């Protein structure tokens, strides 16, 4: 978050400080404690807090004086007044003239306690804390939406906040995963039922295969199936949006889930730092090994840290070399123009020329050509061109071990067996390319 939420917490006992420090994240809430009238007056005058929290059990008589100071003397109707009670059972409400925004009780879990406090802020106030009041484009949250229903997409386009979000929309699961890897969004709003690759499979790819916990993932669905919900939760989603969409609460739900996810990341980061400090008393050799392990481990970042210099999502330059006109048409139809910038060649000579002039990131190369084998072009690239970095995938109907071994000897990244699976072609090629990049 760009700014902390400023709190003045009025307490009588020192133990209350520990309660609030345990319940509220210092990454989001900046806490100042007041134990008497003089302390409160000084803090309120100098800090102009976003909210004031009062312990009802020990300060019920003080609430009237405090509320009067804020509402009547200072004519302040913007600062939130929050009352914290010991248990949920206590239902006593204070007079409406005190204008209390929120009642909480101490038996709530920390996440729910924090969500409730966030809920008393209007949407624009919350956006100010995340994006900033000047609302620079580079500070907006990057929101990636995977949705194939045109009516729902129009609702997103109409009702999503342009102040809070930079938004991109893709229409299937394969494109969602490619865009996720390239754009690194802060939030992924993912429909469960998607073409080409189901939303749950995209979620598993992100959380399990890539072991990536940085982005907040919110599922959008009309399915209330218990097992589906349970599986999504097990794979680390931050929340649900049910269809038909509640457009009045759409932005609020996304922002609240993002903030709670960001709090969780900061908490893990703090725990990691505390764990590192415990290694100081070990022997020198153990300490060195422990430090190396800690440095290798990626600590979750502030999701907004790099927004001042956003990365551009570059397409993969893909060259397809194949002499079959029907296959070329199939590639043109199935390859995602959002993920790939691709060119085609129908013979080896043209393929070599395009390769030399265009310098593609990836080549899909047929083996059988009338004039010569595609392995000849593969050999020219790997040996004569001394290029071991370009991702090369061989496309063929041949499954002979001798041909496979020969291609493998020239460091290919994979095989595409004809007829290929049109639904998964984008994801298959992308996985080969990512594997090759990681192996460099």
C-alpha positions in Angstrom: 0.0 0.0 0.0 1.1 3.5 -0.8 0.1 5.0 2.6 -0.7 3.6 6.0 -4.1 3.9 7.7 -3.4 6.2 10.7 -5.0 5.0 13.9 -5.2 6.6 17.4 -6.0 3.8 19.9 -7.3 5.0 23.2 -6.4 2.5 26.0 -6.2 2.4 29.8 -4.0 -0.6 30.3 -0.6 -1.4 28.8 -1.8 -4.9 28.0 -4.2 -3.5 25.4 -1.3 -2.4 23.3 -0.2 -6.0 22.9 -3.7 -7.0 21.8 -3.9 -4.4 19.0 -0.3 -5.0 17.9 -1.2 -8.7 17.6 -4.4 -8.0 15.6 -3.3 -5.2 13.3 -0.6 -5.4 10.6 2.0 -2.6 10.9 2.3 -2.8 7.1 -1.2 -1.3 6.7 -2.0 0.4 10.1 0.1 3.0 11.8 -0.8 2.8 15.5 -0.5 5.6 18.1 -1.6 4.8 21.6 -3.2 7.2 24.1 -3.7 6.5 27.8 -5.2 9.9 28.9 -7.0 13.0 27.7 -3.8 15.0 27.3 -2.1 12.4 25.2 -5.1 12.0 23.0 -5.5 15.8 22.4 -1.8 16.0 21.4 -2.0 13.0 19.1 -5.3 14.0 17.5 -4.2 17.6 16.9 -0.9 16.7 15.4 -1.7 13.4 13.5 -5.3 14.0 12.1 -5.9 10.2 12.1 -8.1 8.2 9.7 -9.8 6.4 12.6 -10.0 6.4 16.4 -10.4 3.1 18.3 -11.7 3.1 21.9 -12.0 0.2 24.4 -15.6 0.3 25.5 -15.2 -1.8 28.7 -12.7 0.5 30.4 -13.6 3.8 28.7 -17.4 3.9 28.3 -17.6 7.2 30.3 -14.8 8.7 28.2 -16.4 8.0 24.9 -18.9 10.9 25.2 -16.1 13.4 25.9 -13.9 12.0 23.1 -16.7 11.9 20.5 -17.8 15.5 21.5 -14.2 16.7 21.0 -13.9 15.2 17.6 -17.4 15.9 16.2 -18.4 19.1 17.9 -15.3 21.0 18.9 -13.2 20.2 15.8 -16.3 19.7 13.6 -14.7 16.5 12.3 -17.2 14.2 10.6 -14.5 12.4 8.5 -12.5 10.6 11.2 -14.0 7.1 11.9 -14.9 6.3 15.5 -14.6 2.5 16.2 -15.6 0.9 19.5 -14.0 -2.4 20.6 -15.9 -4.6 23.1 -14.8 -7.7 25.0 -17.3 -10.2 23.5 -19.8 -10.5 20.7 -22.7 -10.9 23.2 -22.5 -7.3 24.4 -25.1 -5.6 22.1 -25.3 -2.2 23.8 -25.2 0.6 21.2 -24.2 4.2 21.9 -26.4 7.1 21.0 -26.6 8.0 17.2 -25.3 11.5 18.0 -21.9 9.9 18.7 -21.8 8.8 15.0 -19.9 5.5 15.7 -18.9 3.9 12.4 -18.1 0.4 13.7 -18.5 -2.0 16.6 -15.9 -4.8 17.0 -15.3 -7.5 19.6 -12.0 -9.0 20.7 -12.9 -12.6 19.9 -12.6 -12.0 16.2 -9.7 -13.5 14.3 -7.0 -11.0 13.1 -8.0 -11.2 9.4 -11.7 -10.5 10.1 -10.8 -7.8 12.6 -8.7 -6.0 10.0 -11.3 -6.5 7.2 -14.0 -4.9 9.4 -11.8 -1.8 10.0 -11.2 -1.5 6.2 -14.9 -1.9 5.6 -15.7 1.4 7.3 -13.7 3.4 4.7 -15.3 4.5 1.5 -14.0 3.1 -1.8 -12.3 6.3 -2.8 -10.6 6.6 0.6 -9.2 3.0 0.3 -8.0 3.7 -3.3 -6.2 6.8 -2.0 -4.3 4.6 0.5 -3.3 2.1 -2.2 -2.9 4.2 -5.4 -2.3 7.6 -3.8 -4.4 10.8 -4.1 -2.5 11.9 -7.2 -3.5 8.6 -8.9 -0.5 8.1 -11.2 -1.0 5.5 -13.9 2.1 3.6 -12.8 0.8 3.3 -9.3 -2.4 1.6 -10.2 -2.9 -2.1 -9.4 -2.4 -4.4 -12.4 -5.6 -6.5 -12.7 -5.7 -9.4 -15.2 -9.1 -10.9 -15.9 -9.8 -14.2 -17.6 -13.4 -14.3 -18.8 -15.0 -15.7 -22.0 -18.6 -14.4 -21.5 -19.0 -11.2 -23.5 -21.8 -9.9 -21.3 -19.7 -10.3 -18.2 -16.7 -8.7 -19.9 -18.9 -5.6 -20.7 -19.8 -5.4 -17.0 -16.2 -5.4 -16.0 -15.3 -2.8 -18.6 -18.2 -0.6 -17.4 -17.9 -0.9 -13.6 -14.3 -1.6 -12.8 -12.5 1.5 -11.4 -10.1 3.1 -13.9 -8.6 5.0 -10.9 -7.6 1.9 -9.0 -6.8 -0.6 -11.8 -4.7 -1.1 -15.0 -6.9 -3.8 -16.5 -6.2 -6.5 -19.1 -8.8 -9.1 -20.2 -8.1 -12.4 -21.9 -10.7 -15.0 -23.1 -9.2 -18.4 -22.3 -7.1 -20.1 -19.7 -4.0 -20.5 -21.9 -3.9 -16.8 -22.7 -4.4 -16.1 -19.0 -1.3 -18.1 -18.0 0.8 -16.5 -20.7 -0.3 -13.0 -19.8 0.3 -13.8 -16.1 3.9 -14.9 -16.7 4.6 -11.9 -19.0 2.8 -9.1 -17.2 3.1 -10.2 -13.5 -0.3 -8.7 -12.4 -1.0 -7.7 -8.7 -4.5 -9.4 -9.0 -5.8 -12.2 -11.2 -9.6 -12.4 -11.5 -10.1 -15.9 -12.9 -13.4 -17.5 -14.1 -13.6 -21.2 -13.2 -15.1 -22.3 -16.5 -12.8 -21.2 -19.4 -12.0 -22.5 -22.9 -8.7 -24.3 -23.7 -7.7 -24.5 -20.0 -10.0 -24.5 -17.0 -9.6 -21.7 -14.4 -8.7 -24.3 -11.7 -5.8 -25.6 -13.9 -4.5 -22.1 -14.4 -4.6 -21.6 -10.6 -2.7 -24.9 -10.1 -0.1 -23.8 -12.6 0.5 -20.6 -10.8 0.4 -21.8 -7.2 1.8 -25.4 -7.6 3.9 -25.6 -10.8 5.4 -22.1 -10.5 5.2 -21.9 -6.7 4.2 -18.3 -7.1 2.3 -16.7 -4.2 2.7 -13.0 -5.0 -0.4 -12.2 -7.0 -3.8 -12.2 -5.3 -6.1 -14.7 -7.1 -9.9 -14.2 -7.0 -12.2 -16.8 -8.6 -15.4 -15.7 -10.4 -18.0 -18.3 -10.8 -21.7 -19.2 -10.7 -20.8 -22.7 -9.3 -21.4 -23.1 -5.6 -20.0 -26.6 -5.6 -18.4 -27.4 -2.2 -15.6 -29.5 -3.6 -14.7 -26.9 -6.2 -14.6 -24.2 -3.5 -12.5 -26.4 -1.2 -10.0 -27.2 -4.0 -9.6 -23.5 -4.9 -9.0 -22.6 -1.2 -6.4 -25.4 -0.9 -4.5 -23.8 -3.8 -4.3 -20.4 -2.2 -7.1 -18.2 -3.6 -7.9 -14.9 -1.8 -11.6 -14.8 -2.4 -14.7 -15.5 -4.5 -16.9 -13.3 -6.8 -20.2 -14.9 -7.5 -22.2 -14.5 -10.7 -24.4 -12.7 -11.5 -22.0 -9.9 -10.5 -22.8 -7.5 -7.7 -21.5 -4.5 -9.6 -22.0 -2.2 -6.6 -19.5 -4.1 -4.5 -17.2 -5.3 -7.3 -14.3 -2.9 -6.8 -14.7 -3.1 -3.0 -14.4 -6.9 -3.0 -11.3 -6.9 -5.2 -9.5 -4.2 -3.2 -10.3 -5.8 0.2 -9.0 -9.2 -0.9 -5.9 -7.6 -2.4 -5.1 -5.7 0.8 -5.5 -8.8 3.0 -3.3 -10.8 0.7 -0.7 -8.0 0.8 -0.8 -8.0 4.6 -0.2 -11.8 4.6 2.8 -11.4 2.3 4.3 -8.7 4.6 3.7 -11.0 7.6 5.6 -13.8 5.9 8.4 -11.4 5.0 8.7 -10.3 8.7 8.6 -14.0 9.9 11.4 -14.8 7.5 13.6 -11.9 8.8 13.0 -13.0 12.4 14.0 -16.6 11.5 17.2 -15.3 9.9 18.2 -13.5 13.2 18.1 -16.8 15.0 21.1 -18.1 13.0 23.4 -15.5 14.6 24.3 -17.8 17.6 25.3 -20.7 15.4 28.8 -21.8 14.5 30.5 -20.0 11.6 30.1 -22.8 9.1 26.4 -23.3 10.0 25.8 -19.6 9.8 27.4 -19.4 6.3 25.2 -22.2 5.0 22.1 -20.7 6.6 22.8 -17.3 5.1 23.3 -18.8 1.7 19.9 -20.6 2.0 18.2 -17.4 3.1 19.7 -15.4 0.3 18.5 -18.0 -2.3 15.0 -17.9 -0.9 12.8 -15.3 -2.4 11.1 -13.1 0.1 7.7 -11.8 -0.9 7.9 -8.2 -2.1 5.5 -5.3 -1.8 3.2 -5.9 -4.8 3.5 -2.2 -5.6 7.2 -2.0 -5.4 8.0 -2.1 -9.1 5.0 -0.3 -10.5 7.0 2.9 -11.0 8.8 1.2 -13.9 6.3 -1.3 -15.3 7.6 -4.1 -17.5 6.3 -4.4 -21.0 4.8 -7.7 -21.9 6.9 -8.8 -25.0 5.4 -11.3 -27.4 7.4 -14.4 -28.3 8.9 -14.2 -31.8 7.9 -17.5 -33.3 8.9 -18.9 -36.7 6.9 -21.8 -38.2 8.6 -23.7 -41.0 6.2 -26.2 -42.7 5.4 -27.0 -46.3 1.8 -28.2 -45.6 -0.6 -25.3 -46.4 -3.3 -26.8 -44.2 -0.9 -27.0 -41.2 0.0 -23.3 -41.8 -3.7 -22.4 -41.7 -4.1 -24.3 -38.5 -1.2 -22.5 -36.9 -2.6 -19.2 -38.0 -6.0 -20.1 -36.5 -4.8 -21.5 -33.2 -1.7 -19.5 -32.2 -2.5 -16.6 -29.9 -1.7 -13.2 -31.4 -1.5 -11.8 -27.9 1.3 -14.2 -26.9 3.1 -14.8 -30.2 4.4 -12.6 -33.0 4.8 -15.3 -35.7 6.0 -15.7 -39.2 5.9 -18.7 -41.5 8.1 -20.3 -44.2 7.1 -23.1 -46.5 10.6 -24.4 -47.4 14.1 -24.8 -45.7 15.8 -22.1 -47.7 13.2 -19.4 -46.9 13.1 -20.6 -43.3 16.9 -20.1 -43.0 16.7 -16.6 -44.5 13.9 -15.6 -42.2 15.8 -17.0 -39.2 18.9 -15.0 -40.1 17.1 -11.8 -40.7 14.4 -11.9 -38.0 16.2 -13.7 -35.2 13.2 -15.4 -33.7 13.0 -16.5 -30.0 11.4 -19.9 -31.0 11.1 -22.1 -34.1 8.6 -24.8 -34.8 10.3 -26.9 -37.5 8.7 -29.7 -39.6 11.0 -32.7 -40.3 9.7 -33.8 -43.8 10.3 -31.4 -46.8 10.4 -32.4 -50.5 13.9 -31.1 -51.1 15.6 -32.0 -47.8 15.0 -32.9 -44.1 14.2 -30.2 -41.6 17.1 -31.6 -39.6 19.4 -29.9 -42.1 18.1 -26.5 -40.9 18.3 -27.6 -37.3 22.0 -28.5 -37.9 22.7 -25.2 -39.7 21.3 -23.3 -36.7 23.0 -25.3 -33.9 26.4 -26.0 -35.6 27.1 -23.5 -38.4 25.2 -20.6 -36.7 26.5 -21.7 -33.2 23.1 -20.9 -31.8 22.2 -22.9 -28.7 19.7 -20.5 -27.2 16.8 -20.3 -29.7 14.0 -22.7 -28.6 13.4 -25.3 -31.3 10.5 -27.7 -31.4 10.3 -30.4 -34.1 6.9 -31.0 -35.7 6.4 -34.5 -37.2 4.3 -37.6 -37.8 7.4 -39.7 -37.5 8.1 -41.5 -34.2 11.3 -43.5 -35.2 13.8 -43.7 -32.3 16.7 -42.9 -34.7 15.1 -39.6 -35.9 14.2 -38.6 -32.3 17.8 -39.3 -31.1 19.3 -37.4 -34.0 17.1 -34.3 -33.2 17.9 -34.6 -29.5 21.6 -34.6 -30.4 21.1 -31.0 -31.7 19.6 -29.8 -28.5 15.9 -29.5 -29.4 13.5 -28.5 -26.6 10.6 -30.7 -27.6 8.4 -32.6 -30.1 5.0 -31.6 -31.6 3.3 -34.7 -32.9 1.0 -34.3 -35.9 -1.9 -33.9 -35.8 -1.3 -31.7 -32.8 -3.8 -30.8 -30.0 -5.2 -27.5 -31.3 -6.7 -26.6 -27.9 -3.4 -26.8 -26.0 -0.9 -25.7 -28.7 -0.3 -22.3 -27.1 0.4 -23.7 -23.7 2.6 -26.6 -25.1 4.8 -24.3 -27.0 5.0 -21.8 -24.2 6.1 -24.4 -21.7 8.9 -25.5 -24.1 10.1 -21.9 -24.4 10.0 -21.2 -20.6 11.9 -24.5 -19.9 14.6 -23.4 -22.4 14.9 -19.9 -20.8 15.2 -21.4 -17.3 17.9 -23.8 -18.6 20.1 -21.0 -20.0 
